[in-house]
Amino acid sequence: MKRTILLLVLALLLAPAGYAQKRTKESLQKQINALQKEIENANQLLKETSKNKEVTLNQVTLLDKKIQSRQELINACNEQIKILDKNINQGEKNIKKLGGEIKKLQSELSKMVQFAYRNRSHYDRLEFFFASEDFNQALRRMRYIQQFADARQTKMQQIASAKKKVSDEVEANRKAREEQATLLAEEKAQQEALKNERAELNSKVAQLKKKEGSIQQSIKDKQAQAKKFQKQIDDIIAEEIRLANERAAAEAKKNKKSGTTNKSDKMALTPAEKILSTTFSNNKGKLPWPVERGVVSSSFGKHASAISDKVTITNNGIDIATTENAKARCVFEGVVVSVVRPSASNIGVIIRHGDYFTVYAQLDEVYVNRGDKVSTKQNIGKVHTDRYEGKTEIHFELRHGTETLNPSIWLAK
């Protein structure tokens, strides 16, 4: 009985632990795959920009992003190997423990076999049977011996099966560790290439610093344009909220319903819009990218320029470098509320998803108009290509009412 309880406890301990570790490994592998894809995309974009003989800020940005991704990849591989090592060590301890249990059961079973051999004749069995006080007692004795032997045989089979399972798991972990070690070795072998990339980056930065003054002014000019564009977006969203609240108030008055007036930054929603908004919220971390492929070239929030720490860049969304002729696509179903044209080479589209808004800017062409219903991944325009910089880049923002959100944590990895 004690051994049965021990086996049950051991099985319960092994199952959850193995599951949790498997989830962690899967998560890391997903991260590794994503980083490899980022490096591949960065390589492709750098190849396109290399046609431009003059060093550009875009080349520096892509090189820097590629180096970051490569370092993150190496770190993820190291972490993966540590987890696999831990799994292997635990598995070997479990095998040793189960091996001890098997030896004990083998000893007990051996004694039972010896007893059965000594009492193997038909006469001995009859004598054992008639030595009982009554028939029922003899039958119970025979059943007890048979059940006793069967129970131990069953336990041995169970432990042998468990031992094989753990052994298989350890072997699988060893193979996985070898695969990851190979990947890490490959990445470490590229450290020389990484050094070359850093040297190239430093060289390009040095060249650009010769034009630091003009670059700083260019960044400031672009920031000023971005600020005007942000004002347009803010006004459009504020107007959408105002109109939605007015419609709700008029509907309530028509139906003679009393209610409190919404604050200016809160948006009244119809039942259908509430469902759409909730569905959008539930897809956090799962939304498709606004372009089919690309690399985040400028992250959300405030950060220094790659060329000069004297210039702080404020980004209310993210910028994604992509391939020439790339199409901008809607990340979720919704309704187009505005097409903004701050300049000929920077058309923006604002789409409403309940009380969420997505903004797609730096477009050359748009394929939608105000009031159009759009679906997930529907093409809504063509991304602008800067011929001088040799870059194709889309600006993407996400708002919840008037609140600015970080799009990176909403998009699928």
Secondary structure, 3 states (H helix, E strand, C coil): CHHHHHHHHHHHHHHHHHHHHHHHHHHHHHHHHHHHHHHHHHHHHHHHHCCCCCCCHHHHHHHHHHHHHHHHHHHHHHHHHHHHHHHHHHHHHHHHHHHHHHHHHHHHHHHHHHHHHHCCCHHHHHHHHHCCCCHHHHHHHHHHHHHHHHHHHHHHHHHHHHHHHHHHHHHHHHHHHHHHHHHHHHHHHCHHHHHHHHHHHHHHHHHHHCCHHHHHHHHHHHHHHHHHHHHHHHHHHHHHHHHHHHHHHHHHHHCCCCCCCCCCCCCCCCHHHHHHHHHHHHCCCCECCCCCCCEEEECCEEEECCCCCCCEEEECCEEEEECCCCEEECCCCEEEEEEEEEECCEEEEEEEECCEEEEEEEEEEECCCCCCEECCCCEEEEECEECCCCEEEEEEEEEECCEEECHHHCECC
